[in-house]
Amino acid sequence: MKTKRWLTVSWVLAGLLTACGAAATEVPQETAAPVAGRCGDPAMLADELHLYTWVEYIDPDLKDQFEAECGVRVVEDNYDSNETLLAKLQAGGASYDVIVPSDYMVQILVSESLIEALDFSVITNLSNFGEAFTHQYFDPEQRYTVPYFFGTSGFAVDTSVIPDPQPTWSMLFEPAEEACGKISMLDDQRETIGAALMFLGYGINDTDPDHLEEAKQLLIQQADCVRAYDSQTNDDLIVQGETVLGHMWTGDAILAGLPDYGGREEIVYVIPSEGCTIWQDNLAIPVGAPNPYTAMIFINFLSDPEVAAQNAEYVGYGSPNVAAHELIDPEIMANEGIYPSAEVMTGLQWIEDVGDALSLYDRVWTEFKAAIGG
């Protein structure tokens, strides 16, 4: 889900301070051809490929490399949430070749027939991914997606202000005086409501109206201490000292703690003992993509172990490409903020499609934003 880049990590905070529908359209068969090398059949490639993804979620050098190798220019547009991606596709307002939806959004896109089934005679690198990252609940037959990155959604702490952070959501929902007014929360409906639900002892996919009302009231109560609801520059806010606690995705938090990349080493990442979100972003092709063969070749290119390793070191999130792990800096692989231990994994929760209850989440989020004047 997400943003930014990194290369070398030099910290792990005490083990992260944690206790813890309808069938999609098939790709037209006449577009499919077996892959011969990383560029497939050059005669079938388009001149341009349109990528719709999160901000700073691909190493720019790889776009240049794909153009140099395959003769295809990658044109990139960005979105800030899965819901923005969904709305764009539902409106049919743009023609993209490759998109990067998160787990639960894949379920929704499949149910609405908005993504194509893939041809794995073209995308031959699927075998590079581990069992933990394929055939997941959102694509059990692995027909529509290829894994891209995974991560978690805990919080970052500026230890120069809060020297003894605890692994609990209470740091954000029952903040100390020095933190009030200096907290950022993700501007993301499912993530932020989900954090409130977990703090209250409920599951992240809870659909009980009373529990969601409790979560809304908690968020309204917390709002007086929140500096910003921000999913794109929240790492900058904590680096600049405008916040001291930030609900954020793994890679952003890690970057915020890297002096070599504009961060500060006092900033550390925490996974709460109550649990937090685990997510996986995936490469997919929307229905109506103008260049489906080129899109599959690009997805296969990004799934090459050498390419995936380079991309992972740039972006800062965990690579589900197991074949790439031996090519990634060992210090990165040892960082449990990016590659959590098996014990930590047991406390993580996937955001899932809540079906008709999504309208309840929409209403709760809208009422919350109206109550705080957002």
N, C-alpha and C positions, 0 to 999 in steps of 0.2 A: 504494500500500500504505500508509494511513499516517496521520500526524497533523499537527495544528497549523496556524499561519497566519502571514502576514507581509504587508508592503506595500512597503517600499523597501530595496534592498540596496546597500551602498556599497563592497563589496569583491569582488575576484576575486584569488585567491592565485596569482600567477605563472602564469596560464592553468591554474589548478587544480593546479599542481605535477604535471602529468601528462605522460607520454610517450604518453602515450596518447590406431470404435465405433458405438454405437446412435444413431439419430437422436433429437433432442430433440422434445418435443411442440410442435406448432404452437399459436400463440395462437388460441383459438376464433374463427372468422370472424365470428360474430355480435357479438363485442365490438369489432370494428374499424370505425372510421368515419374518413373523411378529416378532417384537421385544418383548422379555420377559426379562425385566431388561436392564441395561445399556450395557450388552455385547451380547444381542441377543441370537442366537443359537451358543453356543461354538463349536459345531461340525462343523460349517460352517466357522469358523474363520481361517485365515491364521496365520502363525507364525510371519510374518513380514508385516508391512505396510510401503510403501514408500511415503513420504510427500515432495512435492516440493513447497516451500513457500519463503516469504521474510525473510530477516535476523532478528533474534530475534523476531519472530512474534508469538511465543507460549511459555507459561510458561513451562520450561523443566520438572518441577515437574509433570505436567499433562501427559507428555509422559510416565514418570515412573509409574504414577498412572494407566494409561490405560493398561500398561503391567502387573502391579500387579493384576488388576481386571480381565482383559480379556485374559491375556497370549499372547498379541501381542506386539512385539517390534516395535517401531516407528523409522524408519530410515529417517533422514531429509537431504535434499539438498536445496540450496538457489539460488535465482536469484535476480537481481537488477532492473529489469524493466519488465513491461508487454510484451514489445517487445521481450525481451530475452526468456520469457516463451513461447510466440507464436512461435518463431523460433525453440525452442527445440521440441515443439509438432509437428510442420510442418515437421521437419527433421526425426521424429520418432527415435530420438537418445537415448531415455531412456524410461523406463516403470515405470510410477508413478501411485499411487493409488488415491491420493488426491492432488489437486492444489488449488491455492488461487488467481484467477484472479480478477482484478478490473472491475467495471461496464462496461465501453465501450469495454473492451477486451472480456467480456462474449458474447456480440453481435457478435464479430468477430469469436470467437470459435464456436458458434452455427452455424453461416453461413457457416463455413468451415467443419462442422460435426466433430469437434474435442473434444466435450464433450458429455457425456451420459445424457439422461433423467433419473431422479432419481425415486426411488420407495419410496413413502411416507407412505407405510405401515411399512417400516423399519425405515425411518427417521421420527419418530413420534413427535419430538420436534419442528417442524416448527411452531406450534401454539404459541410458546413462543415469536415470533417476532411481532413487531408492524406493523401497516398498512403502516407507512412511509418508512419501509425498505423492504417490500415485494411487488411483482407485479410491480416492477419498469420498466422503459422503456427498460432495457436491458434483462429482463426476465418476460414479462408481465403475462404469465400464471404460473409463478413460477414452472417451470418444471425441470430446469437444475441446480439450485444453491440453497444454503442456506446462508443467511447473516452471516458475520463473524465480521468485524469491519468497522467503518466509521470514517471519519475525514475531515479535511480541509487542504489547502495548502496556508498559508499566509507567514509571515516571522517573524523571531526572531530578537530581538534588544538587544545589550549590552548597557544598560542604564548608565553604568559607563563611557562610552565614548560618547554616544548620549543620554543625559538625558531627552530630550523632544521629543520622537518619535511621528510621525504623522501617522494616519491610511491611508496611500496612497502609491501606488506603486512608486511614484516619489522618495521615499527615496532610492530605488534601481536603478531606471533608470535615475534619476537626482541627484546623491548622493552628499552629502556635502564633503568637502575636507578631513575631518577626516575619512570618510568611504571609499573613493576611494582606491582601492587596497586591501580592507578588506571586500569584499562581496563574498558570495557563492550563487550559483544558482543550482537548481536541475539539475542533468545530466539526464534529462527526456524530450524527444522531445515534447510531448503534454503539459506537465506542464509548461515548460519554454517558449515555443512559446505562450502558452495560457496566461501566465502572461503578456507578451509583448502586446498581442492583447487587453487584458483588460485595460492596461494602456493607450492604444491608443483609447479606447472607443468602441472597437469591442467585439463581442461575442467570447467565448472561442472555439467555433466550427466553426468559420468563415472559409469559403472556397473561398473567393474572392482572386484571385491571387495577386491583387494590395495590399490588406490589409496584406496578408502574406509576401509580399516583404517589406512592411513598418516594419512589426514585425522583419524580418531578419535584416534590416538595423539598427533598434533600438538595437537589441542584439549585433550586431557588434560594434556599437558605445559604448555600455555599457562595452564591454569586457575588455577595458583597466583598468577598475576599479574592475574587478572580480578576486578574488584570486583563486577560484576553482569552477568547475562544478562537484558537488558531491552529490550523493543521499544516501550515506552510512555512511560517517564520518563527515557530515556537522555540526552536533551538537557538536562533539569533537572539531572542528575548532573554533567555537565561544566560547566554554568553555575555551579553551586554549589561547584565545586572538588573534588567527591568523586572525579571522574575527570579525566584529562588527555587520554585518547584514547578515542574512542567510535565503534565500528562502527555506522553509522546511515544511515537514508534521507535523501535530499537535503533535504527540507523541514525536518526536525528539525534538521539540522546548520546550515542557513541561519538558522533562528530563533535558534539558540544564539549566533549571531554578531551579533544585532541588539539593541543597547541599548534602542531604543524599544519592544521587545517582551520586555524582561526578560533579554536575552542580554548577552554581552560581546564587544566587537569583536576581542578577542584570539583568539577561536575561529574557525578557518577550516576549510574543507571540502577534502578531498583525494581525487582519483581515482587509485588505484594504477596504476603502469605495467604491472603484471601483468594489469590489467583488473579490472572489477567488474561487478556485475549491472546490467543495464538492465531496467526493468519497466514494464508498463502496466496500470493498473487500468481496469476496464470496468463499465459499467452493464448489468445483465441482470435478467431476470424469472424467478424460480424456478417450476418446475412446481407447479401448485396454488395460485398466487397468487390471493388472493380478488378482487383488483381489477386485472386485466391492462390494461384500457383506461386507467384512471387512471395506472397505472404507466408506460405508454408516453407519455402526455401529460407526465408529470413528467420522464421521460428527455429528451423533446423540449425541454421548458422549460430544463433544465440545459444543453442543447446550443445554445441561442440564443447568438449571439456576445456580446451585452452581458452576459448572465447568466454565461456561461463566463469572461469577462474578470474580472468581479467576484469570482467564485469562486476563480479562479487567484491573484488578488492577496491573497485572504484565506488560502488554504490553503498556498501557498508551493511548489507543485510545477509542473512544466511542463504547459502546456495543449496537448493534441493538436488543439485546435480552431483551425485555421489562420485562420479568419475572425475569431477573437477577438484575434489577435496585435496588430493595429493599434490595438486598444483598451486593451491592457495597457501600463503604464508602460514607456517605452523603456529605462529603467535596468534594469528587471527582465529585459526581453528580451535585454539585452546581457550578462547574467550567465551565464557558461558553466557555473556550478554547476547551473543550472536548464535552460538550453538549450545543451547541449554542442556544440562545433564538430564538423564532419564528421570531422576527424582523430581527435578523442577518441572519437567514436562507433564507429570501427573496432575499438577495443579492448574494447568492452562486450559482455557475453554475456547472452542471455535464459535464464532458468530454464524448462526444458521438462518436460513430463510424461515421466517415465522408465519408465512402464508397470509391469511386474511388479517392476522393480528398486526401486520405492518401498518395498517391504517391507524391502529391504536398508538403505535410508536410515533407515527407522523403527528397525530394529534397531541400527544404528550410533549413532543419536541417543539411544536408550534406554540403551545400554551406556555411552555417554559421560556422560550425566546420572547414571547409577548410580555410575560411577567417581569422580565429583567430589562425590557426595552431594547432587545437585540433584534 
